[in-house]
Amino acid sequence: MLASAQAAAATDAAAAPAPNLTGNISLTTDYKFRGQDQDVLGKHGFAKDNYVKPAIQGGLDYAFGDSGFYLGNWNSSVNWLQGNSIEMDFYGGYKFKGGPIDWDVGVLTYVYPGNSAGNTTEIYGAGTWADENIGAFTAKYSWTVSKDYFNYAGNKGGSGLDGTNTGYLNLAYTKEIVPKLTLKAAVGYTFFTSDIKSLGYKDYLDYNVGAAYDFGSGLSLGGYIQGGNEQSAFNLVVSPGIPSPIGPIGQTTFSPNATRFILILTKTL
């Protein structure tokens, strides 16, 4: 009788549809986006180079049944635009199966309510191939369709430069290496427009490698090494130093691409 009840419960669980609405909330020691710190503004207009710069994050996702269509919102505390302290992402897309690949296409808009100069819209496409023994491989490309790419071109400030067509390619791999412990690794590459590169910025590679442990009940803890190359092309002044005829003496700088070890505690709802 007990075995029959367990079998019936298992059948009901398998038949139950996935919840339409899901959520998540996270605490992180440093929020990096495409290898770059998102908390860099310090005192008196200079940058801060703290190793730990905590952020709180969270979002909601809604799936329209089994249709493949979805909508979502994700948010994080940030500090890289004057007058703004939050990033709000709004996205929607369509997921479908094509042969052995799980496909995902959609549109994503990054909104910075306190300073709209950073607002950016991208369209994206991704494909994932997964094998229980080998792991999951994902390739994703994001293409900027807004006038600027996170204010790099300064378009809204009247620079006359354009960030449209900036691209980002990301290759990711995940694999549960032991029960509840999942290896995660990714490498990305940002392709700036010629207008942005005319300001001295360079196309760059970013990386993210680490692992996450699942404690159960939707709680997980991850530890990752994140950063990017071409660090000097993105240097920010931390201390101006002392002026001299040959340039500032004692000036210190910080690159948001600097490599960091980051901890992320996440609760899925």
For each residue, the residues with C-beta under 8 A, 3 or more apart:
1: 4 5
2: 5 6
3: 6 7
4: 1 7 8
5: 1 2 8 9
6: 2 3 9 10
7: 3 4 10 11
8: 4 5 11 12
9: 5 6 12 13
10: 6 7 13 14
11: 7 8 14 15
12: 8 9 15 16
13: 9 10 16
14: 10 11
15: 11 12
16: 12 13
17: 65 66
18: 63
19: 22
20: 62 63 64 65
21: 60 61 62
22: 19 60 61 63 268 269
23: 58 59 60 61 268 269
24: 58 59 266 267 268 269
25: 56 57 58 266 267 269
26: 56 57 58 264 265 266 267
27: 54 55 56 57 264 265
28: 31 54 55 57 262 263 264 265
29: 52 53 54 262 263 264
30: 37 39 51 52 53 54 55 226 260 262
31: 28 37 38 39 53 55 57 76 77 78
32: 35 36 37 38 208 226 227 256 260 262
33: 36 38
34: 168 188 190 206 228
35: 32 188 204 205 206 207 208 226 227 228 257
36: 32 33 206 228 234 256 257
37: 30 31 32 40 53 80 256 258 260
38: 31 32 33 55 76 78 79 80 87 256
39: 30 31 48 53 55 77 78 79 80
40: 37 47 48 79 80 236 254 256
41: 45 47 48 79 80 81 82
42: 46 47 48 238
43: 46 48
44:
45: 41
46: 42 43 236 237 238 239 240
47: 40 41 42 236 237 238 253 254
48: 39 40 41 42 43 53 238 254
49: 238 252 254 258
50: 53
51: 30 260
52: 29 30
53: 29 30 31 37 39 48 50 79
54: 27 28 29 30
55: 27 28 30 31 38 39 76 77 78
56: 25 26 27 76 77
57: 25 26 27 28 31 74 75 76 77
58: 23 24 25 26 74 75
59: 23 24 72 73 74 75 89
60: 21 22 23 72 73
61: 21 22 23 70 71 72
62: 20 21 70 71 72
63: 18 20 22 69 70
64: 20 67 68 69 70 71
65: 17 20
66: 17
67: 64
68: 64 94 95 96
69: 63 64 92 93 94
70: 61 62 63 64 92 93 94 95 106
71: 61 62 64 91 92
72: 59 60 61 62 89 90 91 92
73: 59 60 88 89 90 91
74: 57 58 59 88 89 91
75: 57 58 59 86 87 88 89
76: 31 38 55 56 57 86 87
77: 31 39 55 56 57 85 86 87
78: 31 38 39 55 81 84 85 86 87 112
79: 38 39 40 41 53 85
80: 37 38 39 40 41 118 256
81: 41 78 84 112 114 115 117 118 151
82: 41 115
83: 114 115
84: 78 81 112 113 114 115 118
85: 77 78 79 114
86: 75 76 77 78 112 113 114
87: 38 75 76 77 78 110 111 112
88: 73 74 75 110 111 112 113
89: 59 72 73 74 75 108 109 110 111
90: 72 73 108 109 111
91: 71 72 73 74 106 107 108 109
92: 69 70 71 72 106 107
93: 69 70 104 105 106 107 124
94: 68 69 70 104 105 106
95: 68 70 102 103 104
96: 68 102 103
97: 101 102 103
98: 101 103
99:
100: 129
101: 97 98 127 128 129
102: 95 96 97 127 128 129 130
103: 95 96 97 98 125 126 127
104: 93 94 95 124 125 126 127 128 140
105: 93 94 123 124 125 126
106: 70 91 92 93 94 123 124
107: 91 92 93 121 122 123 124
108: 89 90 91 121 122 123 124 142
109: 89 90 91 119 120 121 122
110: 87 88 89 118 119 120 121 122 150
111: 87 88 89 90 116 119
112: 78 81 84 86 87 88 115 116 117 118 119
113: 84 86 88 116
114: 81 83 84 85 86
115: 81 82 83 84 112 118
116: 111 112 113 119 156
117: 81 112 148 151 154 156 157
118: 80 81 84 110 112 115 150 151
119: 109 110 111 112 116 146 148
120: 109 110 144 146 148 149 150 163
121: 107 108 109 110 144 145 146
122: 107 108 109 110 142 143 144 145 146 168
123: 105 106 107 108 142 143 145
124: 93 104 105 106 107 108 140 141 142 143
125: 103 104 105 140 141
126: 103 104 105 138 139 140 141
127: 101 102 103 104 138 139 140
128: 101 102 104 136 137 138
129: 100 101 102 136 137
130: 102 135 136 137
131: 134 135 136
132:
133:
134: 131 175
135: 130 131 173 174 175 183
136: 128 129 130 131 173 174 175
137: 128 129 130 171 172 173
138: 126 127 128 170 171 172 173
139: 126 127 169 170 171 172
140: 104 124 125 126 127 169 170 172
141: 124 125 126 167 168 169 170
142: 108 122 123 124 167 168 170
143: 122 123 124 165 166 167
144: 120 121 122 149 163 164 165 166 167
145: 121 122 123 164
146: 119 120 121 122 149 163 164
147: 153 155 156 162 163 164
148: 117 119 120 151 152 153 154 155 156 162 163 164
149: 120 144 146 152 153 163 164 166 192 193 196
150: 110 118 120 163
151: 81 117 118 148 154 155 156 157
152: 148 149 163 166 192 196 199 201
153: 147 148 149 159 161 162 163 193 195 196 199
154: 117 148 151 157 158 159 161 199
155: 147 148 151 159 160 161 162 163
156: 116 117 147 148 151
157: 117 151 154
158: 154
159: 153 154 155
160: 155
161: 153 154 155 195 196 198 199
162: 147 148 153 155 193 195
163: 120 144 146 147 148 149 150 152 153 155 166 192 193 195 196
164: 144 145 146 147 148 149 193
165: 143 144 193
166: 143 144 149 152 163 190 191 192 193 196
167: 141 142 143 144 190 191
168: 34 122 141 142 188 189 190 191
169: 139 140 141 188 189 191
170: 138 139 140 141 142 186 187 188 189
171: 137 138 139 186 187 188
172: 137 138 139 140 184 185 186
173: 135 136 137 138 183 184 185 186
174: 135 136 182 183 184 185
175: 134 135 136 182 183
176: 179 180 181 182 183
177: 181 182 183 211
178: 181
179: 176
180: 176 213 214 215 216
181: 176 177 178 211 212 213 214
182: 174 175 176 177 211 212 213 214
183: 135 173 174 175 176 177 210 211
184: 172 173 174 208 209 210 211 212 222 224
185: 172 173 174 208 209 210
186: 170 171 172 173 207 208 209
187: 170 171 205 206 207 208
188: 34 35 168 169 170 171 205 206 207 208
189: 168 169 170 203 204 205 206
190: 34 166 167 168 203 204 206
191: 166 167 168 169 203
192: 149 152 163 166 196 197 201 202 203
193: 149 153 162 163 164 165 166 196 197
194: 197 198
195: 153 161 162 163 198 199
196: 149 152 153 161 163 166 192 193 199 201
197: 192 193 194 200 201 202 203
198: 161 194 195
199: 152 153 154 161 195 196
200: 197 233
201: 152 192 196 197 233 234
202: 192 197 230 233
203: 189 190 191 192 197 230
204: 35 189 190 228 229 230 233 234 257
205: 35 187 188 189 228 229 230
206: 34 35 36 187 188 189 190 226 227 228 229 257
207: 35 186 187 188 225 226 227 228
208: 32 35 184 185 186 187 188 224 225 226
209: 184 185 186 224 225
210: 183 184 185 222 223 224 225 262
211: 177 181 182 183 184 222 223
212: 181 182 184 220 221 222 223 264 266
213: 180 181 182 220 221 222
214: 180 181 182 219 220
215: 180 219 220 221
216: 180 219
217:
218: 267 268 269
219: 214 215 216 265 266 267 268
220: 212 213 214 215 265 266 268
221: 212 213 215 263 264 265 266
222: 184 210 211 212 213 263 264 266
223: 210 211 212 261 262 263 264
224: 184 208 209 210 261 262 264
225: 207 208 209 210 259 260 261 262
226: 30 32 35 206 207 208 259 260 262
227: 32 35 206 207 257 258 259 260
228: 34 35 36 204 205 206 207 231 257
229: 204 205 206 257
230: 202 203 204 205 233 234 257
231: 228 234 235 255 257 258
232: 235 255
233: 200 201 202 204 230
234: 36 201 204 230 231 255 256 257
235: 231 232 253 254 255
236: 40 46 47 253 254 255 256
237: 46 47 240 251 252 253
238: 42 46 47 48 49 252 253 254
239: 46 250 251 252
240: 46 237 248 251
241: 248 249 250 251 252
242: 248 249 250
243: 248 249
244: 247 248 249
245:
246: 249
247: 244 251
248: 240 241 242 243 244 251
249: 241 242 243 244 246
250: 239 241 242
251: 237 239 240 241 247 248
252: 49 237 238 239 241
253: 47 235 236 237 238
254: 40 47 48 49 235 236 238 258
255: 231 232 234 235 236 258
256: 32 36 37 38 40 80 234 236
257: 35 36 204 206 227 228 229 230 231 234
258: 37 49 227 231 254 255
259: 225 226 227
260: 30 32 37 51 225 226 227
261: 223 224 225
262: 28 29 30 32 210 223 224 225 226
263: 28 29 221 222 223
264: 26 27 28 29 212 221 222 223 224
265: 26 27 28 219 220 221
266: 24 25 26 212 219 220 221 222
267: 24 25 26 218 219
268: 22 23 24 218 219 220
269: 22 23 24 25 218
